[in-house]
């Protein structure tokens, strides 16, 4: 019997451009066996995709775009979260 499961891919880019370089990422695989380890951020030196556009070409769907950051005058150089985070998903079929 086949069932559909969701995979989530989070890509943080260097700029808001969808072709921009991936600088951080995480994958959550709902199709993996229950006892399988999920990938954690930093598990690999190489991102699964170089950009959001590359992931889209491989069948991932963008489900959330980042809100562009607003910097208060005088605080432009303060660090915080990575501002260009895209959430993607795809459905995969598994046999049970």
MIMAR-77219 format. One record per atom (N, C-alpha, C): y, z, x; residue in three letters. Coordinates in steps of 0.2 Angstrom, whole numbers, padded with zeros to 4 digits, always signed. Atoms other than C-alpha are relative to their C-alpha. Example, Ala and Ser with C-alpha at 12.3 -4.5 7.8 and 13.67 -1.06 7.14 Angstrom:
-0006+0000+0004ALA -0022+0039+0062ALA +0006+0000+0004ALA -0006-0001-0004SER -0005+0036+0068SER +0005+0003-0004SER 
# end
This chain:
-0006+0000+0004UNK +0000+0000+0000UNK +0006+0000+0004UNK -0006+0001-0004UNK +0017-0005+0007UNK +0006+0004-0004UNK -0006-0004+0002UNK +0033+0006+0005UNK +0006-0002+0004UNK -0006+0002-0004UNK +0051+0003+0010UNK +0003+0007+0002UNK -0003-0006-0002UNK +0059+0016+0021UNK +0007-0002+0004UNK -0007+0001-0003UNK +0077+0017+0028UNK +0001+0002+0007UNK -0002-0002-0007UNK +0083+0017+0046UNK +0008+0000+0000UNK -0008-0001-0001UNK +0101+0023+0051UNK +0001-0001+0007UNK -0003+0001-0007UNK +0110+0018+0066UNK +0007+0001+0000UNK -0007-0001-0001UNK +0126+0025+0072UNK +0002-0002+0006UNK -0003+0003-0007UNK +0136+0016+0085UNK +0008+0002+0000UNK -0007-0001-0001UNK +0152+0022+0092UNK +0003-0005+0005UNK -0002+0005-0004UNK +0162+0008+0100UNK +0007+0002+0004UNK -0006-0001-0004UNK +0176+0007+0113UNK +0007-0001-0004UNK -0006+0002+0004UNK +0188-0001+0101UNK -0002-0002-0007UNK +0002+0001+0007UNK +0188-0005+0082UNK -0003-0007-0001UNK +0003+0007+0000UNK +0183-0023+0086UNK -0008+0000-0001UNK +0007+0000+0001UNK +0165-0026+0079UNK -0004-0003+0006UNK +0003+0002-0006UNK +0161-0035+0096UNK +0001+0004+0006UNK -0001-0004-0005UNK +0167-0021+0106UNK -0006+0004+0003UNK +0006-0003-0003UNK +0155-0012+0118UNK -0001+0007-0003UNK +0003-0006+0002UNK +0144+0002+0112UNK +0001+0006+0005UNK -0001-0006-0005UNK +0149+0019+0121UNK -0005+0006-0002UNK +0004-0006+0002UNK +0138+0031+0111UNK -0004-0002-0006UNK +0004+0002+0005UNK +0124+0030+0098UNK -0005+0005-0002UNK +0006-0004+0002UNK +0110+0038+0088UNK -0004-0004-0005UNK +0004+0003+0004UNK +0096+0032+0078UNK -0005+0005-0004UNK +0004-0004+0004UNK +0087+0040+0063UNK -0005-0004-0004UNK +0005+0005+0003UNK +0071+0032+0058UNK -0005+0003-0005UNK +0004-0003+0005UNK +0064+0036+0041UNK -0007-0003-0001UNK +0006+0003+0000UNK +0050+0024+0044UNK -0005+0003+0005UNK +0004-0003-0005UNK +0043+0034+0059UNK -0005+0005-0003UNK +0004-0006+0003UNK +0028+0046+0056UNK +0004+0006+0000UNK -0004-0006+0001UNK +0033+0063+0051UNK +0000+0004+0007UNK +0000-0003-0006UNK +0027+0070+0068UNK +0003-0003+0006UNK -0003+0004-0005UNK +0036+0057+0078UNK +0007+0003+0002UNK -0007-0003-0002UNK +0052+0063+0088UNK +0005-0006-0002UNK -0006+0005+0002UNK +0068+0055+0082UNK +0004+0000+0007UNK -0004+0001-0006UNK +0079+0048+0096UNK +0006+0004-0001UNK -0006-0004+0000UNK +0093+0060+0101UNK +0005-0004+0004UNK -0006+0003-0004UNK +0110+0055+0108UNK -0002+0001+0007UNK +0001-0001-0008UNK +0108+0052+0127UNK -0007-0001+0002UNK +0007+0002-0001UNK +0089+0048+0126UNK +0000-0006+0005UNK +0000+0006-0004UNK +0093+0032+0135UNK +0007-0002+0003UNK -0007+0002-0003UNK +0106+0025+0147UNK +0002-0007-0003UNK -0001+0007+0003UNK +0105+0008+0137UNK +0001+0001-0007UNK -0001+0000+0008UNK +0112+0007+0119UNK -0005-0005-0003UNK +0005+0005+0003UNK +0100-0002+0107UNK +0003-0006-0002UNK -0004+0006+0001UNK +0114-0014+0104UNK +0006+0000+0003UNK -0006+0000-0004UNK +0129-0019+0114UNK +0006+0000-0004UNK -0006+0000+0005UNK +0140-0020+0098UNK -0003+0000-0007UNK +0002+0000+0007UNK +0140-0018+0080UNK -0002-0007-0003UNK +0002+0007+0002UNK +0140-0037+0078UNK -0007-0002+0002UNK +0007+0001-0003UNK +0124-0038+0089UNK -0005+0003-0005UNK +0004-0003+0005UNK +0116-0026+0077UNK -0001-0003-0007UNK +0000+0004+0006UNK +0121-0036+0062UNK -0004-0006+0000UNK +0003+0006-0001UNK +0114-0051+0069UNK -0008+0001+0000UNK +0007-0002-0001UNK +0097-0042+0071UNK -0002+0003-0007UNK +0002-0002+0007UNK +0097-0037+0052UNK +0003+0007-0002UNK -0003-0006+0003UNK +0107-0021+0051UNK +0006-0001-0004UNK -0005+0001+0005UNK +0119-0019+0037UNK +0005+0006+0001UNK -0005-0005-0001UNK +0136-0010+0040UNK +0001+0004-0007UNK -0002-0004+0006UNK +0138+0004+0027UNK +0006+0005+0000UNK -0007-0004-0001UNK +0153+0014+0034UNK +0004-0003+0006UNK -0005+0002-0006UNK +0168+0008+0044UNK +0004+0006+0001UNK -0004-0006-0001UNK +0178+0021+0053UNK +0007-0001-0003UNK -0007+0000+0002UNK +0195+0025+0047UNK +0004+0000+0007UNK -0004+0000-0007UNK +0208+0021+0061UNK +0003+0006+0001UNK -0003-0006-0001UNK +0214+0036+0069UNK +0008+0000+0000UNK -0007-0001+0000UNK +0232+0042+0067UNK +0002+0005+0005UNK -0002-0004-0005UNK +0240+0050+0082UNK +0007+0003-0001UNK -0007-0004+0001UNK +0254+0063+0080UNK +0004-0002+0006UNK -0004+0001-0006UNK +0268+0059+0092UNK +0000+0006+0004UNK +0001-0005-0005UNK +0266+0069+0108UNK -0007+0002+0000UNK +0007-0002-0001UNK +0247+0071+0105UNK -0004-0006+0001UNK +0003+0006-0001UNK +0242+0053+0109UNK -0006+0000+0005UNK +0004+0000-0005UNK +0232+0058+0124UNK -0005+0006+0000UNK +0005-0005+0001UNK +0222+0073+0117UNK -0007-0003-0002UNK +0007+0002+0002UNK +0203+0071+0116UNK -0002+0003-0006UNK +0003-0003+0006UNK +0193+0074+0101UNK -0007-0004-0001UNK +0006+0004+0002UNK +0179+0065+0092UNK +0001-0008+0002UNK -0001+0008-0002UNK +0175+0046+0096UNK +0002-0003-0007UNK -0003+0002+0007UNK +0186+0037+0083UNK -0003-0006-0003UNK +0002+0006+0003UNK +0177+0021+0081UNK -0008+0000-0001UNK +0007-0001+0002UNK +0160+0026+0073UNK -0002-0004-0006UNK +0002+0005+0005UNK +0151+0013+0063UNK -0007+0003-0002UNK +0006-0002+0002UNK +0136+0018+0052UNK -0004-0006-0003UNK +0003+0006+0002UNK +0123+0004+0049UNK -0007+0003-0003UNK +0007-0001+0003UNK +0106+0004+0039UNK -0004-0006+0000UNK +0005+0006+0002UNK +0091-0007+0037UNK -0006+0003-0004UNK +0006-0002+0003UNK +0076-0006+0026UNK -0006-0003+0003UNK +0006+0002-0003UNK +0059-0008+0034UNK -0006+0001-0005UNK +0006-0001+0004UNK +0042-0010+0026UNK -0006+0003+0004UNK +0005-0003-0004UNK +0028+0001+0031UNK -0007+0000-0004UNK +0007-0001+0004UNK +0009+0002+0026UNK -0002+0007+0001UNK +0003-0007+0000UNK +0002+0018+0021UNK -0007+0000-0003UNK 
# end
